[in-house]
Amino acid sequence: MTKTLNLKTEIIAVGSELLSPGFRETNSLFISGRLEDLGIVISFKTIVGDDVADLRAALGAALKRSGLIVVTGGLGPTEDDRTREVTAGVLRRKLVFSPAIEARIRDRFRKRGLRLPASNKKQSFVIAGAEVLENDHGTAPGLWVSRASRRIVLLPGPPHELEPMFDNSVLPRLREISPGFTLRRTLKITGLSESLMEDRIKGVYSGVPPNGRIITLASPGELQIIISITGRDDRESSEAALTGLEKRLRDRLGERVFSTDGESLEEVVGRLLSLRGRTVACAESCSGGLLGHRLTGIPGSSRYFLESLVTYSDAAKTRLLGVAGSLIAAHGAVSAPVAEAMARGVMEGSGADYGLAVTGIAGPGGATETKPVGLVYTAVAWRGGASVERSVFLGMRSFVKFQSSQKALDQLRLRLIAEEFEK
Ligand code: ATP
């Protein structure tokens, strides 16, 4: 029988610098990823400055509610590094001098031709009863403290010290007390707003097993649904539960789901073009080259990507794509007929199998009474036809540009899928 721990888990990151604007606290991201792989879900994360009373309060709260507490930072030699002392105090344990640790630190300095500075001496003290976690990349050892069903782990702050220590010393200990796992899949979705997606999938939530989770993330032009199942010895049934969950979401979202294995939209489009031996060329106005940039960001894109022309001015649309000046005069550059003519023009001019075009108003200026900021026409042309879509995207200029490229890529993806069914 495996010993079971109270696995309510939290992370406390210590250091005043972590609270300053612009500093990215990354240790907790690393740790939560590793813990999730073991099926351990984080309940709380705290960032606390180098203030003894605040640290004491954070630790006290954590001890009341959590069984696994991972503390990072504040094990160094300086005056403000107080994690070891404060934790000992909160646990009502003594700090005990360890000659072995001191000898190891002294040796580290000696190898560099240096004497042991007096300030490093405090790193040789350990909390009574704690196990010492070796630090191969720095001076501060980590500590693993057991108190009844609780485990408190103290780790150094610098990521290059913490990460190997976590993998070498903490993970094996955690595997012993929690031999679990998390299975995850990410569904990526485009062409739906977050609320429309929620309406479609809300019936799925009630069927999520107690060891399962659905998390949704939204960004302009793309939604993600992360589904996960945590388990212990039941990998096969967990796989089946995850697949069941994925199927129920897919049934409700249909072709709006463009990937389940992390692929970006441009990767999916590139893969479909490659598989079918087809090529694409783009004509871009408001996306300003973003379509071409995204498509050429994928290794091997030279197999299917021929060119992207950034035809921002009316004159460029006429000169480079052959869009009739009279068509632009009649409908305006931001219009369905011009989008279609751009897509056809670049397809003909390049000899590609598909032409993809974007024309719109990225803002913040440029709106007219009938054409608001964010109005975008996207078109895909193929040998024998074309389709045009009208969208109004919200948000700042960069969002409108991204969503325009996303919409155009999705239109091509859907065309490629439809052609499979037409065969
Ligand atoms: P030492 O002082 O011996 O290097 P320490 O355990 O006292 O070790 P800190 O002084 O708390 O570590 O942090 C040292 C540096 O490590 C920080 O200045 C920061 O650059 C980085 N660091 C600390 N904690 C984090 C964190 N949670 N996320 C990202 N970086 C961190």
Boltz pocket constraint, residues with backbone or C-beta under 6 A from the ligand:
constraints:
  - pocket:
      binder: B
      contacts: [[A, 13], [A, 14], [A, 15], [A, 17], [A, 18], [A, 24], [A, 25], [A, 26], [A, 27], [A, 28], [A, 72], [A, 73], [A, 74], [A, 75], [A, 76], [A, 77], [A, 78], [A, 81], [A, 138], [A, 139], [A, 140], [A, 155], [A, 156], [A, 157], [A, 158], [A, 159]]
      max_distance: 6.0
